């Protein structure tokens, strides 16, 4: 598995794609429970890192009763 990065209470991890060489997938978890993941591989690690960070920002804004 990839290295998890923490943005409390969320974490996200990047993993190399097993289907597409050079691609990456990401997964966002909240307290260890899967919240969101990428279904299609992203071509660069930079894109694979910025996409979940933007998603976490949106999740935190909507985080009222979580």
C-alpha positions, 0 to 999 in steps of 0.5 A: 500500500501507499504512504498515508498522509494525514489531514485530521480526521481524514487520511489519503493514500496513493498507490501505483496502478496495477492496470496502467503502468505509471498511473496512480490511484488514491483513497480517502478515509475518515477514521479508517473508513473508506469515504472516496477513491479514484476509479480511473488511474491518474497519469502523474503522482502530482495529479494523484496528490492534488485531486484528493487534497481538493476533495478533502477540502470539499469534504471538510466544508460539508463536515457538519454532522460527521 
